[in-house]
Amino acid sequence: MDSAQGSRSIALITGATVGIGAAFAELLARENHDLVIVARDLARLNERAAEWQSKFGVQVEVMQADLSRDEDIRRLELRLQNISRPIEVLVNNAGFGINKSFIKSDTAEEIALLDVLVTAPMRLMHAVLPSMKSRNSGVIINVSSIAAWIAGGSYSAAKSYITVLTESLHAELMGTNVKVHALCPGFTRTEFHQRGGMKMGAVPSWMWSTADEVVNAAWKAANAGKAISVPGKAYKVISMISRFGPRPFVRKMGMNVRVRQRQK
């Protein structure tokens, strides 16, 4: 390893090949971080690694993993615990949604959702935080959602878990140089909704953000020591209503959003 490589910190991003994860990888590579990129699609991982190495001159380590599998999470835990090549930035971004009513959904799908959105981020944070705290240095960004504050099925419940855990860790680490942050975006132009088979045609254009917009806002807020960011003026208002409005109204709003997204 040359001196330039040795001076670079390392960022690990899950779900790093597309959307918000890819935008985080680009931002961090642009800021001279080496990368560890994690996703299920090995061909896409290798394509992205070659692209970012060429574009930014950073080192990119590829880790193919399915975060619904215990053994794959364990491999990532071991990487995060490697103090000879410590991870300075962890971005828990991988996720998916289930486009069915909980009553009609498959139990295996529901368990996989909890593994990817809840168990994996919890385990990865648990693996990396001791070394971050020992160094008194590090940033963790958990990609949550404004769905965390509505009643929108298992997805909302999972995002609520990660938002609250983030807030707890943020408070616990107050006064240190370890920052833990929850990014809570609204509708963002990624492959997420297409992969989930969700109907999004009725969503007006002003409600959509780009991945770069939400990532830039989150990175700035995380480094400023904030616990949560909600990018976009419209979503700041929506999040306030969702968090502090009457719960019967919020529950109805959440159910309306879910029903409109489901395929007929």
N, C-alpha and C positions, 0 to 999 in steps of 0.2 A: 504493500500500500504506500503510495507516495504521500508527500506532506500535505498536498491539497486534499486528498481523500481523508487523511487522518484528522484533518481539522473540521471535517463536515460532520454534523450531527445526523442521526438516522431517524426517519419517520416511517411508521408502519401504518398502512391504510387497508382496511378490509372493504371488499366490494369496489376495488380500485380501477376497474377497466372502463367503466362508463359513468355518466351522470355526475352526481355530487362527489363520489369517490375519485373519479378521474380528475375532476376540477381541483380537489384537494391535492392530489399527487402533482399536478402541474404547478400549482401555487408553491408547494413546498420545494419542488425541484428548482423552480425559478429563484427561490430564496436560498439555494445552495444546500439543500438537504439531500443526502443519499436516501434511497427509498427501499422499503420492503413492501411489495404490492401483493395483495391476497385476493383471490377470486377462484371460482370453480373452472372457468374456461382457460385451459392452459395455452391454447393457440393465441387467444386474445391477450393473455398476460405477456407472452413473449413478444407479441407485436407492440404492445404498449411499452415494454421495457426497452426495446430497441429504439423506439421513437424518442423516449425521454432521455435516454443515454446520449443519443445523437444531438438532440435539441438543446439540452442543458448541461451536458458534460458531467452528469452525476452517475454514481453507481446505482444500479437497480437490481435488487434481489427478488426473484419470483418464488412465491409459495402458493401452489395450487391447494385449495382447501374448500371443503363443504362444511360450513359452520353448524350444520345440523348433525354432524358426526363427532362423537366424543373424541375419537383418535385424532381427528384433524384439529380440533381445538387444542388438544394436548400438545401437538407439534408447535402451534403458535405460542402456547404458554412457555414452552422451553426456549423458543427464540426470544421472547420478551424477557426471560430471566437470564439471558446471556450477558453478563456484566462486562465481558471483554469487548463486545460491540453493542453498547447499550442503546435502547430505543429512547429517543428524546421526545418524540411526538407520536401519540397513538390516536388514530382516527377510527372509531367504531362506526362504520357506515353501512355494512352489508345488511340487506333486508329485503323483505317481500311482503305482499299482502294477499289475503284470501278473499276472492270475490264471490262469497256465498254467505248466507245467513249462518250464524253459529249453529242453529238447529239442524241445518242441512249439510254442514261442512263435514269433511272427513277427519276423524280423530288424529290420524297420522299427520295430516297437514297442520292441524292446530298445534301438535307437539313440536313439529319442525319449526313453526313460526316462533314459538316460545324459545326453542333452542337458539335460533339465529338472532332474534331481537332482544332476548333477555339473558339467557344463560351464557352465550358467547361473550357479549360485552362485559358482563359481570366477571367472568373468569379471566378475561384478558386484562381488565383493570386490576384485578386481584394479583395477577402475575407480575405486572410492571410497577405497581405503585411502591412496593418496598424499596426498589432500587432508585426510583425517582425521589422518594423522600430522603433516602440516604445521601444522594447527590445534592439534594435541595434544588432540583431542576427538572422540569418536564412539563409537557402540555398534553392533556387528554381532551379530545372533542368527541362527544357522543351525538350522533345524528339522530335526533328525536323528531318531533312533528307537532304542529298545532293540534293534531288529532289527539295528543295526550290529554287535552282538556275537554274533549267531547266524549259522548258515549257512542263509539263507533266500532263495537265488536272487539275481538281479541287484539287487533292491531292497535287500537286506542289504549287498551289496557297494558299492552307491552310497552308502548311509548310512554305511558304514564309512569311505569316502573323505572325506566331508564332516566326520565327527567327527574324524578324524586331522588333516585340514588345519586345522580349527578349533583343535585343541590346539597345533599347530605355530605358528600365528599368535598365539595367546594367549601362548605362551612368548616369541616374538620381540618382542612388544609389551609385555612385562612392564616395569613402571617408567614407562610412559607413561599418559596418560589415555584411550587408545583400548582399548576392551574388545571382545573377540571371544569368543563363547559358543555352545556347542552345547546345544540343548534336545533331550533324548532321552526322549520320553514313551512310555508303553505304549499300550494301546487307549484311544482318545479318541473321544467321541461327536461325529462330524463326518459329512460326506457321503462321506468317503474310501472306506470299505469298500463302500458301496452302489454308488458309481460304478465300482468295480473288480469288481463282481459277486461279492463274497466272502461266504461263509457264516459268519456270526458268532453264530448262535443258541446255540451251545454255550458261548460265553464267559460265565461267571457275572457277575452285576451288580457284584460287589465289584472286578472287574478293570477296570471302566470309569471313566475320569475325564472331567470336562467340559473343554471348551476353555478356559474362564475359569480353572479350577484350574491347568492346566499353564502357561498364559501368565503368570499372576500369579507362579508359582514361578520361571519362567525370567527374568522381568524383575527380580525381586528378586535372584536369583543373579548375573545378568549385571552388575548395578550394584554388587554386592559384589565383583566381580572374579574370579568363579569361571569355570573353563573349561567345565564341564559341569553340567547339572542333570538329575536323574531324578525327576520329581514323583511322589509317592505312596510310602508305606512299602512296599507290596507290591512295587512295581517297583524300589525300591532293593535289595531282597533278590534279586529276579530278575536285576537287572543285575550284581550281585556274582557270582552263580552263572555267568551268561553270560560274564563277563569273566575270571573266575579259576578256573572249574571245569574238569574234564578235558575236553579238546576232543572226544573221541569222544562223550561224553554231550551236550555242547552241540550238536554237529552233529545228533545224533539228535533232540534237542528242537526244533531249528529246522526240520528236515524234517517232524516231526509237526505243527507249527503250520501250515506251508505246505500240507500235504496236506489238513488239516481245513478250510482256508479255500476250497479250490477247489470250484467248482460241479461237480456230477456231470453 
